[in-house]
């Protein structure tokens, strides 16, 4: 009996719902599912990110690039499920977005404007 996910066109999953669906997939397919597997999941996310970059550099169709990026999301959410099970990732997302919106323009990206970095040193 395989798990089947039925999604209506009007349905959109939130991060917590995605985590739940990913957990069902992990269990059904016998994938790594222990806290000690978190580094593997993060490594796999990094590998998938590289595959997305490679697909983009090679001019692959957007569907292929998007699929690789979704693989990254899968691994990140699965790692979050094991690493911080008591955290609601929807709430964390909203808090982090608000925090980032409150930061100055191009914060952390001074490398894009070396003159800006020089002016901060004086």
C-alpha positions as CSV (number, residue, x, y, z in Angstrom):
1,X,0.0,0.0,0.0
2,X,1.8,3.1,-1.2
3,X,1.0,6.6,0.2
4,X,-0.9,8.6,-2.4
5,X,-1.0,12.4,-2.2
6,X,-4.0,13.9,-3.8
7,X,-3.8,17.6,-4.4
8,X,-6.6,19.7,-5.8
9,X,-5.7,22.7,-8.0
10,X,-6.8,25.1,-5.3
11,X,-4.7,23.5,-2.5
12,X,-1.3,24.8,-1.5
13,X,0.7,23.2,1.2
14,X,2.4,25.1,3.9
15,X,5.9,24.2,5.1
16,X,4.5,22.2,8.1
17,X,2.2,20.2,5.8
18,X,5.1,19.6,3.4
19,X,7.2,18.3,6.3
20,X,4.4,15.9,7.1
21,X,4.1,14.7,3.5
22,X,7.9,14.3,3.3
23,X,7.9,12.3,6.5
24,X,5.3,9.9,5.0
25,X,7.5,9.5,1.9
26,X,10.7,8.9,4.0
27,X,8.9,6.2,6.0
28,X,7.3,4.6,3.0
29,X,10.5,4.4,1.0
30,X,12.8,3.5,3.9
31,X,15.0,6.6,3.6
32,X,17.3,7.8,6.4
33,X,15.1,8.8,9.3
34,X,17.2,9.3,12.4
35,X,18.7,12.5,14.0
36,X,22.2,11.1,13.3
37,X,21.2,11.2,9.5
38,X,20.8,15.0,9.6
39,X,24.3,15.7,8.1
40,X,23.5,13.3,5.3
41,X,20.3,15.1,4.5
42,X,22.0,18.5,4.5
43,X,24.8,17.1,2.2
44,X,22.1,15.7,-0.1
45,X,20.4,19.2,-0.2
46,X,23.8,20.7,-1.1
47,X,24.2,18.1,-3.9
48,X,20.8,18.8,-5.3
49,X,21.6,22.5,-5.2
50,X,24.6,21.8,-7.3
51,X,22.4,19.8,-9.7
52,X,20.1,22.8,-10.0
53,X,23.0,25.1,-10.7
54,X,24.4,22.7,-13.3
55,X,21.0,22.4,-15.0
56,X,20.7,26.2,-15.1
57,X,24.2,26.6,-16.5
58,X,23.5,24.0,-19.2
59,X,20.3,25.8,-20.3
60,X,18.0,23.0,-19.2
61,X,14.3,23.6,-19.2
62,X,12.9,25.5,-16.3
63,X,10.9,22.4,-15.2
64,X,14.2,20.5,-14.7
65,X,15.8,23.4,-12.7
66,X,12.6,23.7,-10.6
67,X,12.6,20.0,-9.9
68,X,16.1,20.1,-8.6
69,X,15.3,23.1,-6.4
70,X,12.3,21.2,-5.0
71,X,14.7,18.4,-4.2
72,X,16.7,20.9,-2.1
73,X,13.5,22.0,-0.3
74,X,12.6,18.3,0.4
75,X,16.0,17.6,2.0
76,X,16.0,20.9,4.0
77,X,12.5,20.4,5.3
78,X,13.3,16.8,6.1
79,X,16.4,17.8,8.0
80,X,14.3,20.4,9.9
81,X,11.9,17.7,10.9
82,X,14.7,15.8,12.6
83,X,16.9,18.7,13.8
84,X,14.2,21.0,15.2
85,X,11.0,18.9,15.5
86,X,9.4,21.4,18.0
87,X,9.7,24.3,15.6
88,X,6.9,25.4,13.3
89,X,8.7,26.2,10.1
90,X,5.7,28.3,8.8
91,X,6.2,30.5,11.9
92,X,10.0,30.5,11.6
93,X,9.6,31.6,7.9
94,X,7.3,34.5,8.8
95,X,9.6,35.7,11.6
96,X,12.8,35.4,9.4
97,X,11.1,37.2,6.6
98,X,10.1,40.1,8.9
99,X,13.6,40.2,10.3
100,X,15.2,40.3,6.8
101,X,12.7,43.0,5.7
102,X,13.8,45.1,8.6
103,X,17.4,45.1,7.6
104,X,19.1,47.8,5.5
105,X,19.2,47.7,1.7
106,X,21.7,45.1,0.3
107,X,22.8,44.1,3.9
108,X,25.5,41.5,3.8
109,X,26.1,42.1,0.1
110,X,28.8,44.8,0.3
111,X,30.9,42.7,-2.1
112,X,28.6,44.1,-4.9
113,X,29.7,47.7,-4.1
114,X,33.4,47.8,-2.9
115,X,33.1,51.6,-2.5
116,X,30.4,51.1,0.1
117,X,32.7,48.8,2.1
118,X,35.5,51.4,2.0
119,X,33.2,54.2,3.3
120,X,32.2,52.0,6.3
121,X,35.8,51.6,7.3
122,X,36.3,55.4,7.9
